[in-house]
């Protein structure tokens, strides 16, 4: 029985890297916005100390 190992090299173009970078930034900002302005007590309490330590007002 013989097995063949295939190796695949991934080439990432600059456009793909920029797309991933901006997508990550957008997702991160969305999460900060959601946690920062959420009126849900669970979300508010979970992020409360972190928001105050980073200077994000919540009260």
N, CA and C atoms as an extended XYZ file, in Angstrom:
177
Properties=species:S:1:pos:R:3:atomname:S:1:resname:S:1:resid:I:1 pbc="F F F"
N         0.848       -1.158        0.000 N   UNK     1
C         0.000        0.000        0.000 CA  UNK     1
C         0.902        1.234        0.000 C   UNK     1
N         0.667        2.084       -0.910 N   UNK     2
C         1.474        3.299       -0.964 CA  UNK     2
C         0.577        4.508       -0.725 C   UNK     2
N         1.145        5.470       -0.092 N   UNK     3
C         0.371        6.696        0.142 CA  UNK     3
C         1.138        7.869       -0.449 C   UNK     3
N         0.392        8.763       -0.987 N   UNK     4
C         0.981        9.941       -1.599 CA  UNK     4
C         0.574       11.156       -0.779 C   UNK     4
N         1.545       11.958       -0.472 N   UNK     5
C         1.280       13.161        0.312 CA  UNK     5
C         1.282       14.347       -0.635 C   UNK     5
N         0.201       15.059       -0.619 N   UNK     6
C         0.104       16.248       -1.450 CA  UNK     6
C         0.293       17.477       -0.571 C   UNK     6
N         1.139       18.343       -1.005 N   UNK     7
C         1.308       19.604       -0.291 CA  UNK     7
C         0.744       20.717       -1.150 C   UNK     7
N         0.064       21.591       -0.503 N   UNK     8
C        -0.555       22.694       -1.230 CA  UNK     8
C        -0.025       23.989       -0.634 C   UNK     8
N         0.481       24.811       -1.476 N   UNK     9
C         0.962       26.098       -0.990 CA  UNK     9
C        -0.128       27.126       -1.228 C   UNK     9
N        -0.396       27.888       -0.201 N   UNK    10
C        -1.430       28.910       -0.292 CA  UNK    10
C        -0.771       30.227       -0.649 C   UNK    10
N        -1.244       30.807       -1.692 N   UNK    11
C        -0.746       32.128       -2.062 CA  UNK    11
C        -1.857       33.124       -1.790 C   UNK    11
N        -1.540       34.077       -0.958 N   UNK    12
C        -2.521       35.081       -0.597 CA  UNK    12
C        -2.145       36.384       -1.280 C   UNK    12
N        -3.056       36.869       -2.037 N   UNK    13
C        -2.781       38.133       -2.688 CA  UNK    13
C        -3.009       39.273       -1.695 C   UNK    13
N        -2.532       40.412       -2.035 N   UNK    14
C        -2.670       41.575       -1.162 CA  UNK    14
C        -4.148       41.918       -0.952 C   UNK    14
N        -4.950       41.739       -1.965 N   UNK    15
C        -6.374       42.016       -1.864 CA  UNK    15
C        -7.070       41.129       -0.845 C   UNK    15
N        -6.697       39.851       -0.808 N   UNK    16
C        -7.284       38.932        0.169 CA  UNK    16
C        -6.902       39.312        1.585 C   UNK    16
N        -5.629       39.691        1.762 N   UNK    17
C        -5.188       40.091        3.100 CA  UNK    17
C        -5.892       41.356        3.559 C   UNK    17
N        -6.081       42.310        2.661 N   UNK    18
C        -6.792       43.536        3.015 CA  UNK    18
C        -8.250       43.249        3.348 C   UNK    18
N        -8.855       42.359        2.599 N   UNK    19
C       -10.244       41.992        2.861 CA  UNK    19
C       -10.391       41.364        4.246 C   UNK    19
N        -9.500       40.470        4.601 N   UNK    20
C        -9.535       39.835        5.920 CA  UNK    20
C        -9.265       40.870        7.010 C   UNK    20
N        -8.323       41.763        6.772 N   UNK    21
C        -7.991       42.792        7.756 CA  UNK    21
C        -9.179       43.707        8.014 C   UNK    21
N        -9.775       44.228        6.970 N   UNK    22
C       -10.907       45.131        7.149 CA  UNK    22
C       -12.143       44.413        7.687 C   UNK    22
N       -12.312       43.159        7.320 N   UNK    23
C       -13.415       42.380        7.875 CA  UNK    23
C       -13.247       42.160        9.368 C   UNK    23
N       -12.015       41.903        9.784 N   UNK    24
C       -11.738       41.727       11.215 CA  UNK    24
C       -11.960       43.021       11.986 C   UNK    24
N       -11.527       44.131       11.417 N   UNK    25
C       -11.741       45.431       12.059 CA  UNK    25
C       -13.225       45.722       12.181 C   UNK    25
N       -13.976       45.476       11.125 N   UNK    26
C       -15.418       45.718       11.150 CA  UNK    26
C       -16.110       44.841       12.186 C   UNK    26
N       -15.722       43.579       12.266 N   UNK    27
C       -16.320       42.692       13.252 CA  UNK    27
C       -15.956       43.130       14.675 C   UNK    27
N       -14.719       43.517       14.886 N   UNK    28
C       -14.298       43.981       16.206 CA  UNK    28
C       -15.034       45.239       16.635 C   UNK    28
N       -15.164       46.196       15.724 N   UNK    29
C       -15.895       47.419       16.052 CA  UNK    29
C       -17.374       47.148       16.310 C   UNK    29
N       -17.934       46.215       15.586 N   UNK    30
C       -19.330       45.849       15.816 CA  UNK    30
C       -19.515       45.253       17.205 C   UNK    30
N       -18.583       44.399       17.619 N   UNK    31
C       -18.674       43.805       18.953 CA  UNK    31
C       -18.504       44.850       20.040 C   UNK    31
N       -17.572       45.787       19.857 N   UNK    32
C       -17.378       46.854       20.839 CA  UNK    32
C       -18.619       47.738       20.908 C   UNK    32
N       -19.182       48.066       19.759 N   UNK    33
C       -20.384       48.894       19.726 CA  UNK    33
C       -21.538       48.174       20.422 C   UNK    33
N       -21.711       46.891       20.140 N   UNK    34
C       -22.790       46.118       20.751 CA  UNK    34
C       -22.626       46.044       22.264 C   UNK    34
N       -21.409       45.728       22.707 N   UNK    35
C       -21.173       45.614       24.149 CA  UNK    35
C       -21.209       46.973       24.826 C   UNK    35
N       -20.807       48.007       24.127 N   UNK    36
C       -20.748       49.328       24.723 CA  UNK    36
C       -22.097       49.988       24.892 C   UNK    36
N       -22.995       49.762       23.961 N   UNK    37
C       -24.289       50.437       24.005 CA  UNK    37
C       -25.458       49.498       24.258 C   UNK    37
N       -25.161       48.286       24.651 N   UNK    38
C       -26.217       47.324       24.899 CA  UNK    38
C       -26.940       47.638       26.209 C   UNK    38
N       -28.232       47.481       26.197 N   UNK    39
C       -29.026       47.678       27.400 CA  UNK    39
C       -29.351       46.353       28.089 C   UNK    39
N       -28.822       45.259       27.548 N   UNK    40
C       -29.018       43.954       28.173 CA  UNK    40
C       -28.120       43.855       29.402 C   UNK    40
N       -28.684       43.515       30.531 N   UNK    41
C       -27.906       43.454       31.767 CA  UNK    41
C       -26.769       42.442       31.693 C   UNK    41
N       -27.001       41.316       31.050 N   UNK    42
C       -25.970       40.294       30.944 CA  UNK    42
C       -24.749       40.827       30.194 C   UNK    42
N       -24.975       41.477       29.075 N   UNK    43
C       -23.870       42.028       28.285 CA  UNK    43
C       -23.210       43.177       29.036 C   UNK    43
N       -24.021       44.020       29.656 N   UNK    44
C       -23.489       45.165       30.391 CA  UNK    44
C       -22.574       44.710       31.526 C   UNK    44
N       -23.021       43.756       32.306 N   UNK    45
C       -22.233       43.283       33.442 CA  UNK    45
C       -20.985       42.524       33.012 C   UNK    45
N       -21.066       41.809       31.901 N   UNK    46
C       -19.916       41.040       31.429 CA  UNK    46
C       -18.791       41.952       30.951 C   UNK    46
N       -19.135       43.087       30.379 N   UNK    47
C       -18.116       43.980       29.814 CA  UNK    47
C       -17.884       45.218       30.660 C   UNK    47
N       -18.497       45.311       31.818 N   UNK    48
C       -18.493       46.538       32.610 CA  UNK    48
C       -17.100       47.004       33.006 C   UNK    48
N       -16.318       46.162       33.663 N   UNK    49
C       -14.993       46.571       34.136 CA  UNK    49
C       -14.049       46.876       32.977 C   UNK    49
N       -14.142       46.097       31.929 N   UNK    50
C       -13.287       46.334       30.771 CA  UNK    50
C       -13.612       47.661       30.115 C   UNK    50
N       -14.886       47.982       30.035 N   UNK    51
C       -15.265       49.260       29.423 CA  UNK    51
C       -14.761       50.426       30.250 C   UNK    51
N       -14.892       50.358       31.558 N   UNK    52
C       -14.425       51.456       32.389 CA  UNK    52
C       -12.897       51.585       32.357 C   UNK    52
N       -12.193       50.457       32.309 N   UNK    53
C       -10.731       50.534       32.277 CA  UNK    53
C       -10.212       51.083       30.954 C   UNK    53
N       -10.992       50.931       29.886 N   UNK    54
C       -10.571       51.479       28.595 CA  UNK    54
C       -11.139       52.878       28.342 C   UNK    54
N       -11.888       53.411       29.306 N   UNK    55
C       -12.403       54.774       29.178 CA  UNK    55
C       -13.704       54.882       28.412 C   UNK    55
N       -14.395       53.774       28.212 N   UNK    56
C       -15.669       53.787       27.498 CA  UNK    56
C       -16.779       54.071       28.500 C   UNK    56
N       -17.497       55.178       28.340 N   UNK    57
C       -18.533       55.498       29.323 CA  UNK    57
C       -19.762       54.597       29.169 C   UNK    57
N       -20.349       54.246       30.300 N   UNK    58
C       -21.553       53.430       30.211 CA  UNK    58
C       -22.631       53.907       31.174 C   UNK    58
N       -22.365       54.897       31.990 N   UNK    59
C       -23.374       55.401       32.909 CA  UNK    59
C       -23.604       56.871       32.648 C   UNK    59
